[in-house]
Amino acid sequence: MKIYDLRSDTITKPDEGMRKAMYTAEVGDDVYHEDPTVNRLEEMAAEITGKEKAIFVTSGSMGNLIPAIINCGRGNELLIDYRGHMIHYELASVSSIAGALPVSIVTDDGILTPELLKGKVQPDIYYMARTRMIVVENTHNLAGGTFYERQNLAQIASFAEEHSLKVHMDGARLFNAVVASDMKASEIASYVDTVTFCLSKGLGAPVGAVLCGESAFIDEARRVRKMLGGGMRQAGVLAAAGIYALENNIDRIKEDHEKASMIAASLSQTEWAEIDTKAVKTNIVYFKTENPDNIVNLLRENGILCGKAGDDSIRMVTHLNISIEDTKEVCGIIENIRV
């Protein structure tokens, strides 16, 4: 039986071209800033996002933690959607390591607005924590792959400037947002001070993320990365995969969104799945069901791997290792399942 793994877009594996790029990569010691392939990746990332500099980090979680340490700091607050990845899936590092307090903002769709942030910035009183940062997640995982439109970002940037706040973008799936919003990565990033994007999700690399920002920030980030154990030495073999991904795997992300819409349409035809197909914006599909454990097991028995997401929901994520033909077969299986 063929297996269709829709648990996450993190499960992708390097193709032959990416493996060749890794095998032939020129390397050096990145702690000395002497790995030419890492340097090239960082230069590419800075150019793509329109930032002055970039730094290769081990993961999106590290890429989110470093700005919290530098731009928020101990005893200060950051404002974030209540379903933010930094809150739920990064082992409370924002508090336990950065010493910052995340203030959860309830949203309907994961998109922060000035109206929602209003009144959440602490007054400058000596016995109150200082609000220092806003975190936007783009695309937003737990909100179903939603993304920020141009107007949303401009409003957040204006609010942050008015209140002297830094803005960090958890752009783990930044290029899904690029494709969905029809904005360049540099335009999206122009509204924030720092942005992290993962190489290991829709872009298909095996590991790593890149953190981008102003030159002075990245220089300090290099020190913090080392403090966190992120000095990777001859990391060019990993950076080469990231370069290959940026050169070859951005435009194809549109196909992942199409596949997610196909799956959502098939789920809507069943009696056991409740889904708003219009809410599927990118490559992430959430649907509700009465007994998610039973449905996950039933789908697994029919070759589809997915994950329970809460007491009444299931998540599926499309990616480059699931083709259009695979997706058609997944849709056929879904439509034929009876509960």
Secondary structure, DSSP 4 states (H G I P E B T S, - for coil): ---EE-S-GGG----HHHHHHHHT-----GGGT--HHHHHHHHHHHHHHT-SEEEEES-HHHHHHHHIIIII-TTEEEEEETT-HHHHSSTTHHHHTS--EEEEE--SSS---HHHHTT-SPPS-TTSPEEEEEEEESSBTTTTSB---HHHHHHHHHHHHHTT-EEEEEETTHHHHHHHHT--HHHHHTTSSEEEEESSSTT--SS-EEEEE-HHHHHHHHHHHHHTT---SSTHHHHHHHHHHHHHSSTTHHHHHHHHHHHHHHHHTSSS-B--GGG--SSEEEEE-S-HHHHHHHHHHTTEE-EE-SSSEEEEE--TTS-HHHHHHHHHHHHH---
